[in-house]
Amino acid sequence: IKDYFVSFLQKKPQGEILESNVTIGHNWCQDAGIYEFTMGATGDKVKGRYSFVYVWEDEQWKISHHHSSVMPEALLGPAPKPDVKKVSTVVEEKAIVSA
């Protein structure tokens, strides 16, 4: 884990939250969303999903859980656009068969 963070910080990341969804409970809260890092060392941009769970403990907020993962589009490329004509044809065919 240490090697991961040492390597990550050498890239001089600057983060920006693009989407945040916060849920607040009794002595806990969760923040899940999408952020983007710009690597100051290279200019590369990386979007990722994140989640944090915080708990109120010993008179302060503490991170009890964190997860982050690169958006799949960064690895797989953008999803193909659906062929609307093909989908419409399939729906029409099913409607005829079930009539």
N, C-alpha and C positions, 0 to 999 in steps of 0.2 A: 504494500500500500504506500509506503514511504517513497519508493522509487517512482510510482505513478505521479504523486503530487509534486515531487522534486522536478520531474521532467515537465509536467504541466506548467508549473510556475516559471520555468526557464523560458517558456514561450511568451511570457508577459501578457497573460490574458486580461482583457477588460470585458466585464459582463454587463449585459442589459437584459432586463426582464421584459419579454414581449407579451406574455399572457400570464395572469396570476389569478388563481381561484382559491380563496381563503375560507376555511371552515373553522369556527370558533366553538370550543366546548368549555367545560368546567376544568380549569387548570391545564388545558391543552389547546393547541390550535394546529392546523395543517395548512400548508401552502403548496399547491401543485400547479404547474404550468409549463411554459416554454421560455427558455432563455437563449441568448446568442452570445457567444464569446468571439471577440476579435483578438487575434493573437498579435500583440504589438511587435514581436520579433519577425513575423512573416507577412502580416496583413490578412492571413487566412481567417475566414469566418466559419464558425461551427455552431449550428443550432442543436439544442437538446431539450429533452423533457426533464423535468425535475420534480421532486417532492421532498418536503421537509415536514417533520412532525416535531413540535416544540412542547415541552412540559414545564410548568411552573414548579420549580424545586429549589429549596433553600433560598427563597426570596429573590429568585432570578429565573429568566427563561433559559432553558437549555435545549439543545438539539438532541432528541431521542432517536430520530431516524432521518436518514437522507439517502436519496437515490437520484442518480442522473444517468441518462443514456442519450447517445447521439440519435437524432431523428433518423428514421429508416430511409428517408429520401436521400440523405447524405451518402448512404451506403449503396442503395439500390437504384437511385434516380427517381424522378417523379413517376407517379402512378399513371398508367395509360388512361386516356379519356375514354369513357364508355361509348360504344357504338349505339347511339340512340335509335337509329333506324332498325338495327338488329334486335334490340330489346323490345321495341314496339311490335315488330313482327312476331316475336315469341309470345308476347302477351295476347295479341290478336288470335294467334293459332290456338292458344290454350282456351280462350274464350269461345272459339268455334267448337272445339272438341267437347267442352263441358256443357254446351247449349243443348 
